């Protein structure tokens, strides 16, 4: 019979502390790894018989093996008539490992990439540490001050796999695409990591100095408004300028297309275009802001409230 340690899934929920404790054992990690090597996404049968799973794990005592398999069965593994296979929670755990978010900690930079600063056209350098990729201008103050330093144009979280599998220029654009897809999901009130709901906090600098190319002395950024998007469940967060977020609206894609521009939101070009967007604070209570997007002599105006809801679109 395939279900040697237990007849059921042991499907009772476990606390976070218990889940962490379950993973703190080499044999249990070996079981998850063996099941992962068998797993093929979209394939119906990903199960291993008890005897075959035991043979793939570095352990000689079958009783000890059965004990550890039983501990995993329910939270991370399910027993079926065909054997044992990873539950989605188990798949997620191993994915975090193979993506490098648990075991890898690569760093590089700052190194130059083949783009120009959208503010002053100087060269741009990127750096990567602790899963954060930054792009900074080598000459001007950039778009924001971060950790006491200026020059930053872009910040994006990306797992090590997205960096290590590509040349640096390609890894940079991959991070931009990854970040903007994440922003799009979060603004739709869906966390792309856990599917939890999202808290939206709209921050506006009422004393913003937008008349120069220098950072505003009141808020340390070039854009008047930014939005904090924070998952209420897993706490994943990002804080993009609203002048970039608004460029995801369908009317913007249509507007650019009518002017012969094949526009893709999840790209570095969106960062560049966001610097041309004019911000206007129409009302503080209730909060309303207008964003004017130019193409040649034509403009598109989009008005948002403090929940990022579009309340008016006009030309």
Secondary structure, DSSP 4 states (H G I P E B T S, - for coil): ----S-SS-------HHHHHHHHSSHHHHHHHHHHHHH--TT-S---B-HHHHHHHSS---HHHHHHHHHHHBTTTEEEETTEEEE-HHHHHHHHHHHTTTTT----EEEEEEEEE-TTT--EEEEEEETTEEEEEESSS--SEEETTEEEEEEEEE--HHHHHTS-HHHHHHHHHHHHHHHHHHHHTT--TTT---EEEEEEE-TT---SSSSPPTTTSBSSSEEEEEEETTT--EE--BHHHHGGGSHHHHHHHHHTT----SSSHHHHHHHTT-EEEEEEETTEEEEEEEEETTEEEEEEEETTS-EEEEE-
